[in-house]
């Protein structure tokens, strides 16, 4: 598998979705914009995936954007990592993290995403406190509250002091196997 094929596979894994329909490419384009505030058209993505036949070699700027979407500094860093044997490959934990007390203000909302197809929108309440405002396919429900200090893309997210429906607080892990992604809303 070459690096571009690996890049496509890694993006599909991150999205928990195979890129097969025009809607999938529109979704990826929107996710890239939500995460990086950079517009990459669905048409460009279709070319890269071979969905449109008039492809050719992708531009380095396109590869840089997609590598950044996965949490790498740029295409060179992704490429160097991809050349290593799989057991030696690493994920750039340092480049995609959210330090709650340094980067959020009360009222800010964040979307958490993890496999398979789980989505949870949370609102920062101040300190280390969050409230769930919406969720799909998770055990977290609107109104649940929890504490969290750090979110690292691609790593499990550990919630502390999760309170659900007046029950005693518990600890909870999101994205235990493949980690979580996050976007600012």
C-alpha positions as CSV (number, residue, x, y, z in Angstrom):
1,X,0.0,0.0,0.0
2,X,1.4,3.4,-0.9
3,X,1.3,6.5,1.3
4,X,-1.8,8.0,-0.5
5,X,-3.7,4.8,-0.1
6,X,-2.7,4.7,3.6
7,X,-3.8,8.3,4.0
8,X,-7.2,7.5,2.5
9,X,-7.6,4.5,4.8
10,X,-6.5,6.5,7.8
11,X,-9.1,9.2,7.1
12,X,-11.8,6.7,6.5
13,X,-10.9,5.1,9.9
14,X,-10.9,8.5,11.6
15,X,-14.4,9.2,10.2
16,X,-15.7,5.6,10.7
17,X,-17.0,5.8,7.2
18,X,-15.9,4.6,3.8
19,X,-15.8,7.3,1.1
20,X,-18.3,5.9,-1.5
21,X,-21.0,8.4,-2.2
22,X,-21.1,12.2,-3.0
23,X,-22.6,12.7,0.4
24,X,-19.5,11.1,2.0
25,X,-17.2,13.5,0.3
26,X,-19.4,16.5,1.3
27,X,-19.3,15.3,4.9
28,X,-15.5,15.0,4.8
29,X,-15.2,18.5,3.3
30,X,-17.3,19.9,6.1
31,X,-15.4,18.0,8.8
32,X,-12.1,19.3,7.5
33,X,-13.5,22.9,7.6
34,X,-14.9,22.4,11.1
35,X,-11.5,21.1,12.4
36,X,-9.0,23.3,10.5
37,X,-11.0,26.2,9.1
38,X,-9.6,25.4,5.7
39,X,-11.9,24.6,2.7
40,X,-11.1,21.5,0.7
41,X,-13.7,20.9,-2.0
42,X,-15.6,17.6,-2.2
43,X,-14.5,17.5,-5.9
44,X,-10.9,17.5,-4.9
45,X,-11.5,14.8,-2.4
46,X,-13.4,12.7,-5.0
47,X,-10.4,13.0,-7.3
48,X,-8.0,11.8,-4.6
49,X,-10.2,8.8,-3.8
50,X,-10.6,8.0,-7.6
51,X,-14.3,8.6,-7.5
52,X,-13.8,11.0,-10.4
53,X,-11.5,9.7,-13.1
54,X,-9.8,13.0,-14.1
55,X,-7.4,12.7,-11.1
56,X,-3.7,12.7,-11.5
57,X,-1.3,13.5,-8.7
58,X,-2.7,15.5,-5.8
59,X,-1.3,18.8,-5.0
60,X,1.1,19.1,-2.0
61,X,-1.3,21.6,-0.4
62,X,-4.1,19.0,-0.5
63,X,-1.9,16.4,1.1
64,X,-0.8,18.8,3.8
65,X,-4.4,19.6,4.6
66,X,-5.3,16.0,4.9
67,X,-2.3,15.2,7.0
68,X,-3.2,18.1,9.3
69,X,-6.8,16.7,9.5
70,X,-5.3,13.5,10.9
71,X,-3.2,15.5,13.5
72,X,0.2,15.6,11.7
73,X,2.1,18.8,11.2
74,X,2.2,18.3,7.4
75,X,2.4,15.8,4.6
76,X,6.2,15.3,5.2
77,X,5.6,14.2,8.8
78,X,2.8,11.9,7.8
79,X,4.9,10.4,4.9
80,X,7.9,9.8,7.2
81,X,5.7,8.1,9.8
82,X,4.1,6.0,7.0
83,X,7.4,4.7,5.8
84,X,8.2,3.1,9.2
85,X,7.3,-0.5,9.9
86,X,3.8,-0.5,11.4
87,X,4.9,-1.4,14.9
88,X,7.2,1.7,14.9
89,X,4.7,4.2,13.6
90,X,3.5,6.8,16.0
91,X,0.7,9.2,16.2
92,X,1.4,12.9,16.7
93,X,-0.3,13.3,20.0
94,X,1.3,16.7,20.5
95,X,-0.4,18.3,17.6
96,X,-4.1,17.8,18.3
97,X,-5.0,18.3,21.9
98,X,-7.5,20.4,23.8
99,X,-6.4,21.7,27.2
100,X,-9.8,22.5,28.8
101,X,-8.7,25.3,31.2
102,X,-6.4,27.0,28.7
103,X,-8.5,26.9,25.5
104,X,-12.2,26.9,26.5
105,X,-14.5,29.6,27.9
106,X,-17.8,28.8,29.7
107,X,-20.5,28.3,27.1
108,X,-18.1,26.9,24.4
109,X,-19.3,23.7,22.8
110,X,-17.3,20.8,21.5
111,X,-18.3,17.8,19.5
112,X,-16.7,14.5,20.5
113,X,-16.6,11.7,17.9
114,X,-15.6,8.1,18.3
115,X,-16.2,4.7,16.7
116,X,-18.6,3.3,15.7
117,X,-20.4,6.4,14.7
118,X,-20.7,7.9,18.2
119,X,-21.2,11.7,18.4
120,X,-21.6,13.7,21.6
121,X,-21.9,17.5,21.8
122,X,-20.8,19.0,25.1
123,X,-20.9,22.4,26.7
124,X,-18.1,23.7,28.9
125,X,-19.4,25.0,32.2
126,X,-16.1,26.3,33.7
127,X,-13.4,24.7,35.8
128,X,-13.2,21.1,34.6
129,X,-17.0,20.8,34.3
130,X,-19.0,19.8,31.2
131,X,-22.7,19.1,30.4
132,X,-23.9,16.9,27.5
133,X,-26.2,18.8,25.2
134,X,-26.8,16.2,22.5
135,X,-25.6,12.6,21.7
136,X,-26.0,9.9,19.1
137,X,-25.3,6.2,19.7
138,X,-23.6,6.8,23.1
139,X,-24.4,6.0,26.7
140,X,-24.1,9.7,27.5
141,X,-27.4,11.6,27.5
142,X,-28.4,15.3,27.4
143,X,-28.2,16.7,30.9
144,X,-25.4,14.4,32.0
145,X,-22.5,16.2,33.6
146,X,-18.8,15.2,34.0
147,X,-15.3,16.5,34.5
148,X,-12.4,16.4,32.1
149,X,-9.1,18.3,31.8
150,X,-7.6,17.2,28.5
151,X,-8.8,15.8,25.2
152,X,-6.2,14.2,22.9
153,X,-7.2,13.3,19.3
154,X,-6.9,9.6,18.7
155,X,-6.6,8.7,22.3
156,X,-9.3,7.4,24.8
157,X,-11.1,10.2,26.6
158,X,-11.5,9.6,30.4
159,X,-14.4,11.3,32.0
160,X,-14.4,11.7,35.7
161,X,-17.3,12.3,38.1
162,X,-20.0,11.4,35.4
163,X,-23.4,12.0,36.9
164,X,-26.4,10.5,35.0
165,X,-30.0,10.9,36.1
166,X,-29.1,11.6,39.8
167,X,-27.0,8.4,40.1
168,X,-23.7,8.3,42.1
169,X,-20.8,9.7,40.1
170,X,-18.7,7.2,38.1
171,X,-15.7,7.3,35.7
172,X,-16.4,6.6,32.0
173,X,-14.2,6.1,28.9
174,X,-15.1,7.3,25.4
175,X,-13.3,5.8,22.4
176,X,-11.6,3.0,24.4
177,X,-10.3,1.2,21.3
178,X,-9.6,3.8,18.6
179,X,-9.7,7.1,20.6
180,X,-11.8,10.2,20.1
181,X,-11.8,13.1,17.7
182,X,-13.1,16.6,18.5
183,X,-14.4,19.7,16.8
184,X,-15.3,23.1,18.1
185,X,-19.0,24.0,17.4
